[in-house]
């Protein structure tokens, strides 16, 4: 039951904030992940 209580507390705390975090507004963390992913792509040769 402690896990459920902690979950409910986190939900109420995030609801009380002025601006909840939206998935499309992840900012620098998302940009860094995309840059890392695109930089790591290898050139694949077709047979």
N, C-alpha and C positions, 0 to 999 in steps of 0.2 A: 504494500500500500504506500510505502514511502516514495517509490518511484512515481506513482500517480500524483501524489501531493506535490512533488518537485515539478512535475510537468505542468500542473495547473498553476503553480506559482510563477513559472517562467512565462506562461501564456498571459496571465494577468499583468505581469510586469511589462511585457512587450506591448500589450494593448494600451497601457497607460502612457507610453512614450508619445511624443508629439507626432513624429513621422516614423511609421513602421518601415522596416527595410523591405524594399520590393526586389524581386528576383532580377529584374532587368537593370537595377541600379547598383551593381556590385562594385563598380569603380575600378580602382587600381589593381586589386587582386585578380579580377577577371581579365583585365588587359594584360597583366603579366602572364597569366596562364595561356592566353591565346597566343601571345608572342613566343612563349616557350614552345608551344605545340607547333606553330608554323615554322619556327627556326629549326626544329628537329626533324622535319620531313626530309626523307631521302629521295633522290631521283631514281625512279624505277625504270629500268629499260624493258621495253617490250620484246618478246622473243620473235 
